[in-house]
């Protein structure tokens, strides 16, 4: 079976740290081309010497040898580039967030179906080691934590200055700001775990008030479910003391996890899924579980560390490859990613009005 030739639009952090290394390490995929407006770079020529470098996306779309287009541009360009790629008969992967509006996402979803093409979004954090662990605890909640009543998920950091990139200097209507950047991950994970909520309430703000940066740098989003479950999703730029990445509370106990997944730093250091240590968290970073377990009616109090699952961002591209060949269903669909954008738009609406809003209006 011939490899799938992949062309990547953009060569910023996302392409260099995530997409290019992951594509290169995925069996069945061949990193064939880049689009970089300034042409060949030293990094490109040293790491990917056999890849063709185009200076426009039109050149890439007209290359009949390219099967799959990966879009890693600023968010405001995602819709137009994905639409053009699909119309050119290419399969497409879009960096998150999928689009700026729900309507754009659904339009692309329909177009991909009409063209019988694969369209996916890089929600790689479904394969975080700690999220895979949380997912298992939720699936086994009857015997581990009991009925889940609260889920908290945060991406906090400390940076009281701006890097002056488009995410901080752009406009919210262009998909800039921390809500589009990080809530896209947290909302996707919450929807995977628990499905659609009944209500959304949010507070989104610009806490740092930096010159030249008028977009949001903090958010707190609550998802409320019919069974009483509340998911709290948040991010901020002024957390000098680390906050929990996850806090999962059930009728019988709690799970708390600190620290971010290791894969981003590993990729930055040159470690790929081909290495045995890739995606493996140190025991010191494992989450803590304190619960009264119920195993077939036998009660057992457990208090201690829970081994983190092995993270696997490479599984995203392996799945895309198999989906193109018709071997398995697509894991991250365009429709799923569109509903993430829908949730972001509801959060913006709730924050502006000061009211909670219904998920399905």
N, C-alpha and C positions, 0 to 999 in steps of 0.2 A: 504494500500500500504506500503510495507516494506521500511524502510529508506535506503538511499544510503550510503554505508560505504565508508569513505574517509580516505586515507592514505597520510600523508604529508612528503615529503622528505626534510630534513633540519629543523633546529630549531634556526635559527638566527633571526635578527630583523624582517624581512619580515613575517616569520611564526608566531612569537610571537605576533607582534603588529597587523598584518592584518589578515592573513589567519585563524589561529586557532580560534580567537574570532568570526570572521564572519561566519565561518563554523558552529561553536557551536551554533550560534544564528539563523541559517537558518532552518526553518521547512522543514523536509524531508531529511536532511543531518545528518549523525552521524560521528563524529570525532573518528575513530576507532584505528588509528595507526600513529606512527611517525617513521622516520628513522633518527637516530642520532648516528654517529660513536662512540661517547663516551658513549653511552647507556643512561640510565635513568638520568634525572637531577631533582634537587629540584623543579624547576619551573614546569616541566612536571608532577611530582608526585602530586604537590599541586593543580595545575589547571586542570589537565586532568588525574585523578587517574585511570580511567578505560580504558585508551588508551594503546594498546600494543606498546612497544618500540623495534624496530629492529635496528641492527647495520649495516645492508647493504640493499641496494635497491633490491638486488636479493631476499632476504627474503620477502620483501613486495610484490614484483611482483608475488611470488609463493603462496601468501595467497589468496585462492579462494574466501574468503568472502569480499575482497576489490573490490569495483566497480570503484572508482574514485581516481586517483593519482594527487597530487598537488606538483609541482616541484618548490622549493624555493632555489635552489643551485646557486653558481656562474654561470654567463652567459655561459661560455665556456662548461658547462656540460649539458645545456638545450637540445640540439639536441639529443645526445646519450641517455639520460635518457627518453626523450619523445618517441623516436623511440622504445626503449625496452619496455616501458609501453604499447604502442599501440600494439606491437607485442604480448604482454602478454594478450591482450584482455581487457585492462582497458581504461576507459574514462580518459582524461587528461586535467588539467589546468596547464599552465606554467606561472611563474612570468615574468613580462616584464623585459627587452626586450625579445621577443619570441625566437630568435636565433641570431647568430652572422652574418649570411649571408642570403640574400634573397633566395638563392637556397636551403638552409637547411629548411627554412620555407615552401617553396612550396613542398618540398619532404615530409615533415610531413603532410601537408594539404592533399596531394594525398593519403598517407598511411591511414590517418584517414577515408577518404571517402571509400577506399577499404575495410577497416575493419568495416565500418558502426558504427564508434565510435565518440563521442563528443570530440572535441579538441578546447580549448579556451585559451585565454591569459588574464592575470589579468591587463587589462587597466581600473583600478578602477576609474581613474580621469574623465571618462565620467560621473561619478555620483558625482562630486564635486558640491557643492551648487552654486558657482559662475559660473562654466561652464554651468550648467543647465539653469542659468539665461541668460548667453550670448547666448546660443542656442535658447532660446525663443525669444530674441531680433532679432537674425538673421532670424528666421522663420517669424517674424512679421515686417521685416524691411520696408516694403512698408508703414506701418502706424506709425512706430516708428522712425527709424533713416534715412529712405530713402535708396537708393542703397548704399550698403557697399563698400567703396573704400579702407579701410585699417583695418587690424586686427593685433594687437600686443599682444604677449603672452610671459611672462617671468617667470623664476624661479631663482631668485637671492637670495644670502645670503652673510653673511660675515664670512669667516673662513680662516685666512691667515696661517693655519698650516694643516698638513695632519693627518688623523686618522690612517693612515698606513693599511687600509683595502684593500682588493683586487681591489676595484673599483679605488683606487688611486695609487696602487703600481703595478698593472698588466700591460698588454699590450693591445693596441687598437685592435689588431687582435684577442684578447680573449674576446672582448666586455667590456673592462674596459674604464673608462673615463666618463666625465659628458655628452658627446654627447649620448652615448648609454643609460646612466642612465636616463637622463631627457628629451632629445629630443624625446625619445620613447613616453612619455606622450604628449608633445606639438604637435608632428607630428600627432599622432592619433587624437587628438582633432581637429586640423586644417582639416584633411581629412574628419572627421565626419561632420564638419560645411560646407565645401566648395568643397569637392571632390578633384580629382587630379589636380595639377597645370600644367602649361605649361613648366615652367623652375624652376630650383633650383640654387641658388648661396649661398655660405657659407664661413665663416671665422671661423676656429676652431684652438685653440691655447692653450698653457700651459703658463698662465700668471704668476703664482706664482713662477715657477722655483724652486720648493722645492726639496731638496735632497731625492732621492729614489722614486720620483713621476714624471715620464716622460710622462704620458698621459695627454690628454686635460682636462682643468678645466674651459674652456670658449668656448661658441659658439654663432654665430649669423647666422641664416639661413633665407633666403628670399625665399618665394614661390610666383611666379608671374603667374597670371591667364590671360586668353584671354580677359576677360572683363575689364582688368585694375586693378583688385583687387590685392593688395600685402599683404601677411601674413608675419610678422616678428616674428621669434621665437628665444628666446635667454635665456642664463643662464650664470651666473658667480659666482665666490666665493669671490669677493672683493667689494660687494655693501654694504657699511656700512650704507648708507642712503637708506631706502626702495624705490624700484621702483614699478610702477604699475604692478599688476599681469596681468591685461587685459586693453587694450585700443582699443575700437571699434569706428571707424569713418565712418559716412555716409554722404550723400548729405545734410541731414537736421540737423545733430547733432552728439554728441559724448557720449560714455559711458566709464567711467574709474573706475576700481576696484583695491583696494589695499588689501594686506593681503592674506595669504594662507587659504585654506579650513580647517575647524575646526576638521574634522573627525579623522585625524591621531593623534592629541593631545588627543582627546576624547578617542580613543581606548587605547592609552598609559595610560590614567588615569582610565581605566577599564569600561568606558561607551561603551555600545554596541547598535546596532539597536533596541534592546528591550526597551530602555529607550526613553521616549517621547522627551527629550532634544537632542537626538542624531541627528547630521547633521544640527542643527539649528544655524544659525549665529546671533550674536548680531547685533542690528540695527547700531551700530557704525562702523561695518565692511561692511555694504551694499555699493554697488557701486553708483556712481553719474551719473545721466543722464541729459543732457541739449540738448533739441531738439524741433523742430517744428513738432508736430505730425499731421498726416493726418488721421482722422477717418471718413470714408465715405464722404470725401470731405470737412469736417469741420476741419479747422486749429486750433491747440491748442498748445501754447508754454508751455512746461513742463521743470522745472528745480528743481531737488531734488534727494533724495535717492530712489533707487528701491529695494524693498524687495528681498532678495536672496531666491531662491528656497530652499527646504529642501534637503540637501545632503543625498545620500543613497548608500554607498558601499555595503550594504547588498543585494541590487538589483542585483549585479553581480552574487552572488552565488544562489540567488533565481531563476534567469534565467537559470543558468547551470543545476540546479535541474530539472526545468520544461522541459528544452531541452532534458535531458536524458530520461525523461518520455514521450517525444513526445508531450508535451502540447503546446509549443511555439517555434518559431525559436530562434537559438542562437544569442545573442546580439553582442558578440565579436567573430568573426570567425577567424580561423587560417589564412585564405587568407587575411583578412583585416590587421592582425598583421604582415603578411609577407611584405605587401606593406609599412608598417611603417619602417621595416628594409631596404627595398629598398631605401626609402627616406634618411635614415641615411647614407647608402653607397654612394648615390649621393652627399650628403653634404661633405663627406670625399673627394670624387673625385674633387668636385668644389674647396674646400679649398686648395687641393694640387696643382691644376692646375692654380688657380687664375681666372678661367673662370666660367661663368654660364653654366649649362648643361641642356639639354632637359630631361623632365621627361620620356617621351616615346621615346627611341632612335630608 
